[in-house]
Amino acid sequence: MTRAPRTKVREQDPKVRACNFDEVSLGFNLEEAQQEAARCLHCKNPRCVAACPVNISISEFIEKIKEGDILGAATIIAADSSLPAVCGRVCPQETQCEGSCILGFKGESVAIGNLERFAADWCRENGVAPKAELEKVGNGQKVAVVGSGPAGLACASDLAKWGFDVTIFEALHKVGGVLVYGIPEFRLPKDTVLAHEIEEVRRLGVKIETDVIIGRTLTIDDLFDKEGFKAVFVGSGAGLPKFMGIPGENCNGVFSANEFLTRNNLMKAYRDDYLTPIHAGRKVCVVGGGNVAMDAARTALRLGAEVHIVYRRTENELPARREEVHHAKAEGIIFDMLTNPVEVIGDENGWVKALRCVRMELGEPDESGRRSPVVIPGSEFEIETETVIMALGTSPNPLIANTTEGLQTTRRGGIVADETGATTREGVFAGGDAVTGAATVILAMGAGRKAAAAIREYLTK
């Protein structure tokens, strides 16, 4: 039997959305969600569940949507995910749950992410919430969670459901970690979607303290010795930006993507009613090809600039999600492929005026299996630009490791942790980007849940 085609998700028109920060995707309505849910085969051994880092019972919640029991669907999701409206928007479903959907092998996979988003949004819009299953095994023992990003929120949620007394310590003044400072408003609305899901975590009894820098305000030792915590989870993310090390990177107008996005997302630099503007200029070059590069480029575009993505491989090797590349192109962003910067050129006042680049060609595969880019001799040229944004990845901040005796790190700065999240320091667990370096929201959540289970075992054995 031929299955119905995948239900198309409504979006803002590219020409309209390129001039605003409103959410691009409008999501499903009830009719569309049920139409898409009806496409699911409800496999006996669902590959999609195994491919989900938090193992949501995908077939079961989709069946509830098909039946019209949206609260029932959200309740099934909530058993495994504390951030369904977030994950439904920003997770790379095409390489995880949807990438393993049997329908996708000969056609189009079920739109699992959009169905998850629909269930979560429906609950928020209708003022209802799934009831959490509580299991009071923690006996009120105190656990500290460092960082309020996806790893920390997932870990804290599970621990609170098990009866532990959980406090999250966040270095910034806003809760959410990379969700609030790294992802643009047009992909994840902060005051509605994100704020609601964080409030649901608080409803479980999780306390959140902001403006507390672990390693400065308090150390890990202080949490144990002075504050009385019995275990600590470190989910502090990876906020240390990387640069190319080329001449001219110290010019005015050169940003890391981390700074550029933080100032726009957290400090609302794009809004006229905030006194935190940021200089974008008429032309912007974003160096890199990942999701962060797409976020920075699409943000700069909305600030009124002509934007170029500068990437040293071809479009086939772009690590960004296909959806993000598609959206960027539709909005008018220019892609300069097989191009690599070698110098930032400044004017007499120290401001960026151009980016000197070389042309590349693909050679033999590197360690990751991708073909290595090779410089074409004599191919130097310049791109006129006023701003350069380096979106080359991030690494964990060394502050916690440097102030915690016995906590080992890798040569790239990640905290050493085993598959359960246990570190080399007794009672300290870690997960997410603080361990792996920059990765995805859902992988961080999966690591947070694994560590929560390990902390439960550690404190109840």
C-alpha positions, 0 to 999 in steps of 0.5 A: 500500500502506498503511504500518504506523502509527508505532511508539509509544515507551514512556514513564514515566507522567506522574504518576510521572515528575513526581516524579522525574528519571529519563528520561521516554522509555524508547526502543525495544527490538530488536523495536520498532526493527526494526518501525519500521525496516521502515516506511522507504521507502528513497527513491532521493533521501532528503530526510531526509539533506539535512535533517540538518545533519550529513548522516547516511546515514539510509536506510542505517543504518535498513536495517541495523537492519531486518536486525538488524545494530545495530553496522553501523547505529551504524558508519554513523551514527558516520561523521557524528555523534559524539553519536548517543545525544544527538542521538537524544534532544534534536534537533528531528527533526520540523523536520529529518530527520523533517520531510522524510520522505516518509511524513510528508506523508500520514501519520506519518514514520519515527521516525528520532531514536528509531532513532538513539538505539536504535543508540547505546544498544544499542552502549553497553549491549552494550559494543561501539563502531563502528570509526572511519575514520582518515585521517592527513593532519594529521601531528600538527599541534596544534589547540585547541578552545574549549568542550566543547559539541556544536560543539566535540566534533563539530569535535574528533572529525573533526580527531582522525580526520584525524590532528590533535593536538586539545585541548579547553579547557573553562571548567567542571569538567565536560565537555559544555557545554550538554549537561551544564548546560542539558539536564535529567537526565530528557531526557539522562542525564549519567552514562551516555549523555552520559559514554559519548559523551564518552569515545568522543571521548576514545578518538579521542585528543582531550585535554580540559582543564577549568577553563580559561577562554579569555580569562582563564586563557589567551588566543587569542594564548597558544594560538598563541604560547605553546602552539604551536597552529596553529589554534583553533576557538571553540565557546564557546556562548551562555551570557549570559542575557537579561532583560526589563528590567522593574521588580523583576527584581532581587528574590530569587527571580528566576533566568535559566533558564541559572542555574536549569538549571545549578544543577540539572543541573551542581550537582545541586541537586535531589539531597539528597546534594549541598550545592547546594540551590536555592529553587523555592518552592510556585509558579513562573512561567517566562517564555518559550515555547522548549525552555529554558522547558519544561526549566526548568518541568519541572525546577521541577515535579519540585522540588515547585512548581506551575508556570506557563508565561507566554507572550505569544503563543498555543500555536500560536506556541510555539517549543518542540518539540511533544513538549516541550509535550505532555510538560509538559502531561501532567505538569501544567504550567499554560500562561498564553497571551497573557500578558506580565509587566510587573513583578515584585512583591517583599515587604518582605524583597525576595523575589518574591511576585507577577508583574504581567502584562497580557493580549495579543492577536495583531496583524500579523505581525512580521519573522519572520512571526509575528503580533505580540502587542499589549497589551489596555488595562486588562488588568493582573492578578497571578499569585501566585508565589515564583519567576520564571524568565526563559527569554528566550534567551541570547547569546555571552559577549563575553570571547573577543572582547574579549581577541582582537585582530582578532576581529569580532563582530555587534551581538548579540555573535556572532563573525563567521564565514563559511560555513566557520567562518573568522573575521576573525582568521587561523587562528581558526575559530568555529561553533555558538551562539558565532556564531549565538546559542542554537540546536539541538545538531545545528546546532552539530554541523553548524557544528563539522564544517564548521569542522573541514573548513576547518581541515583545508584551512587546515593541509594546503594 
